[in-house]
């Protein structure tokens, strides 16, 4: 196929996306050029393009918004208009959307307002709340390209071409039933198997907090949109870190549930027949309570009735209550209650975290200790072993599925993926696959045994583990060398939350010249650290629980976040970001 054909198709799609933005919401070429030279697009920079009322609305979090609509102090139309406008501006300065359907969203908001006016009650717990979707989830009447040029005008994963634009993912239908307003779909990398966000349709999505850095992937557009307050609640997917990495890199909250807790029915997926370690639906929010709202709301629809792959398990409020009863509102342990016992993984002993990550971990540990909780070092079986097994299995088809999708348009693989296992090769032999799967099961048992052994000293088992998301803050594009911190947990199928902690600071996080590399990869990662470039890059941590412990890990993340906020109110002299203003990109 002539390369001009796919390039023309991609160019037309870019124009189509921009063409769906209302004229009054479009920025001037001068403003867009100014944005391209800015280091930080968040806060005051994007707010200058929004009205005062819109800024007040998009500055609220999910619970405030749904409560305001329920109480009648806000309308669905006001909220939807504000977030559509913010998302429109976010895309023009941050290149984070694949699909825009604002007109349909505004019409939906009007209908919800009419419902409220007539019934004096809301349709559901998400009534009037705009919810963004990663471009893997189908919405009727809208493309799902998943980053492939070949699916422009169609839907990846919909096998019958006559059903294009007629299929809706189950989770999208569930969101509508709860009163949510769907209004946009966010950018993803080509193949969905990349830890940054870049494709041949819209190009690259960078980090709005620091445009020298990546927004992460593969749910990178979700993270970027939230950093710009174009959404407070969104849906992503995770098979190696694709929710957790963008959440941490963009300074927002996220959760990766165990596969099977939420429905992935009728959604696009790379290599869909690989079910040993399947992709899982996950969620993003600008607040920890937004994550809880999403978990409770979606599970109230009983998704297992329509999707046989979902485990029949309602939201277990008793587990949340059990953990929250142990603490005060500020996360401090209550007298007469057993404090939390938390593990801390400072390093996986393969690639050492950069200084901002180590400082972030120390901030969290200091905060939970001051809140009266126990912290113990975590030295589990090698995460490197888990990552190798997991990566081998999820790419066992030899990239056959990826290249089948590329052939639809003739587009090439993006250069970044050429060296990341996406070149065509013979698929793995069945017996080797089975041997790896067996080793994966063995590893899960070893890790479980280690976790259980934490009760040997004091009779109390570790409740959850704090660990890095990556060995760096939001990363310099092309320099993400070590994914083991997240991918090992996909082999274990654990429930994992992410909370934001701090930002890289060139004054607090200088280069450590005394560092002795553990190996070649550690040396490569360490040499990539540049305090000046990383300044302002968000730092988040993973809070890890075991399988199907979403309620538990959410409750514990809420406690840790509260303790961290308490500590920030009375910081040590070395804590907290510096006030150095660096407005321009380097």
Buried (B, 14 or more C-beta within 10 A) or exposed (E): EEEEEBBEBBEEBBEBBBEBBEEEBBBEEEBEEEBEEBBBBBBEBBBEBBEEEBBEBBBBBBBBBBEBBBEEEBBBBBBBBBBBBBBBBBBBBBBBBBBBBBEBBBBBBBBBBEBBEEEEEBBBBBBBBBBBBBBBBBBBEBBBBBBBBBBBEBBBBBEEEEEBBEBBBBBBBBBBBBBBBBBBBBBBBBBBBBBBBBBBBBBBBBBBBBBBBBBBBBBBBBBBBBBBBBBBBBBBBBBBBBBBBBBBBBBBBBBBBBBBBBBBBBBBBBBBEBEBBBBBBBBBBBBBBBBBBBBBBBBBBBBBEBBEBBEEBEBBEEBBEEBBEBBBEEBBBEEEEEBBBBBBBBBBBBBBBBBBBBBBBBBBBBBBBBBBBBBBEBEBBBBBBBBBBBBBBBBBBBBEBBBEBBEBBBBBBBEBBEEBBBEEEEEBEEEEBEEBBEBBEEBBEBBBEBBEEBEEEEEBEBBBBBBBBBBBBBBBBEBBBBBBBBBBBBBBBBBBBBBBBBBBBBEBBEBEEEBEBBEEBBBBBBEBBBBEBBBBBBBBBBBBBBBBBBBBBBBBBBBBBBBBEBBBEEEEEEBBBEEEEEEEBE
